[in-house]
């Protein structure tokens, strides 16, 4: 898990320096692809250092995705309701991990953790593809 945090810490200065030069839609789709590739790498290898690299990539992708969605939400929501919207957003965001664990736990018992992580990696890639093809990722692009 420390490589997850190290990935986030390593990508943070890059995102601060160059994040405003890249369209938010590209950051979002790129982070979903990074998440998917990192999880697929983690699940498909038995080589320790490759697994560590997968976790590092997931940490980088997580920070980019969280920063992009937080920034977009705070800039798009009108100021009078921003606090309430952010409270709802954080409630949904923080309940996602426990709900995912409830779903993934029994699946990992039945099929093994590697299979579940592999499928989740492909789910991230499919989500990125759908977001890009549908054009919904473009809603993240607007002038501040």
Rosetta blueprint (number, residue, H / E / L):
1 X L
2 X H
3 X H
4 X H
5 X H
6 X H
7 X H
8 X H
9 X H
10 X H
11 X H
12 X H
13 X H
14 X H
15 X H
16 X H
17 X H
18 X H
19 X H
20 X H
21 X H
22 X L
23 X L
24 X H
25 X H
26 X H
27 X H
28 X H
29 X H
30 X H
31 X H
32 X H
33 X H
34 X H
35 X H
36 X H
37 X H
38 X H
39 X H
40 X H
41 X H
42 X H
43 X H
44 X H
45 X L
46 X L
47 X L
48 X H
49 X H
50 X H
51 X H
52 X H
53 X H
54 X H
55 X H
56 X H
57 X H
58 X H
59 X H
60 X H
61 X H
62 X H
63 X H
64 X H
65 X H
66 X H
67 X H
68 X H
69 X H
70 X H
71 X H
72 X H
73 X H
74 X H
75 X H
76 X H
77 X L
78 X L
79 X H
80 X H
81 X H
82 X H
83 X H
84 X H
85 X H
86 X H
87 X H
88 X H
89 X H
90 X H
91 X H
92 X H
93 X H
94 X H
95 X H
96 X H
97 X H
98 X H
99 X H
100 X H
101 X H
102 X H
103 X H
104 X H
105 X H
106 X H
107 X H
108 X H
109 X H
110 X H
111 X H
112 X L
113 X H
114 X H
115 X H
116 X H
117 X H
118 X H
119 X H
120 X H
121 X H
122 X H
123 X H
124 X H
125 X H
126 X H
127 X H
128 X H
129 X H
130 X H
131 X H
132 X H
133 X H
134 X H
135 X L
136 X H
137 X H
138 X H
139 X H
140 X H
141 X L
142 X L
143 X L
144 X L
